[in-house]
Amino acid sequence: MTKYSTISIPIDTRKLLEKAKGEEEWGEFILKLFTEAQRLRGKKSFEELTETLTEEDLKAITESSKELRERFAFR
């Protein structure tokens, strides 16, 4: 059996979110928002990281990753 919880939010925020969610269930809608936020944070972090690394750094990381996968491949 699924347990439920109540979250208090400002009325204006609720009205905005209700419009965006449409007929979707609250749980599914909030989970989608969370998942998308996590994906965007990861993408932003990756882009920031690649901007700080040189081409040589990226090549070395790629080669190390390939070597690691080859060494730890299931036999």
C-alpha positions in Angstrom: 0.0 0.0 0.0 1.4 3.4 -1.0 1.6 6.0 1.7 0.9 9.7 1.0 2.2 13.0 2.3 1.1 16.6 2.2 3.5 19.4 1.2 2.6 23.0 2.0 3.4 25.4 -0.8 2.2 29.0 -1.6 -1.1 29.1 -3.4 0.3 30.9 -6.4 2.9 28.2 -6.8 0.3 25.5 -6.6 -1.9 27.2 -9.2 1.1 27.4 -11.5 2.1 23.8 -11.0 -1.6 22.6 -11.4 -1.6 24.3 -14.8 1.6 22.6 -15.9 0.7 19.1 -14.6 -2.7 19.0 -16.3 -4.4 15.7 -15.8 -1.2 14.0 -14.6 -1.0 12.6 -11.0 0.9 14.8 -8.6 3.4 12.1 -7.7 4.3 11.4 -11.4 4.4 15.1 -12.2 6.8 16.0 -9.3 9.0 12.9 -10.1 9.3 14.1 -13.7 10.2 17.6 -12.5 12.9 16.1 -10.2 14.3 13.8 -12.9 14.5 16.6 -15.4 16.2 18.9 -12.8 18.8 16.2 -12.1 19.4 15.6 -15.8 20.0 19.3 -16.4 22.3 19.7 -13.4 24.3 16.7 -14.7 24.5 18.2 -18.2 25.5 21.6 -16.8 28.2 20.0 -14.7 29.5 18.0 -17.6 29.6 21.1 -19.8 31.5 23.1 -17.2 34.0 20.2 -16.7 34.6 19.9 -20.5 35.2 23.6 -20.7 38.0 23.4 -18.1 39.7 20.4 -19.6 42.1 20.5 -22.6 41.9 18.3 -25.6 44.8 16.3 -24.2 43.0 15.8 -20.9 39.8 14.6 -22.7 41.9 12.2 -24.8 43.7 10.8 -21.7 40.4 10.3 -19.9 38.9 8.5 -22.9 42.0 6.2 -23.2 42.0 5.5 -19.4 38.3 4.7 -19.6 38.8 2.3 -22.5 41.7 0.6 -20.8 39.7 0.2 -17.5 36.8 -1.4 -19.4 39.1 -3.8 -21.2 40.8 -4.9 -18.0 37.6 -5.4 -16.1 35.6 -7.0 -18.9 33.7 -10.2 -17.8 35.5 -13.3 -18.9 
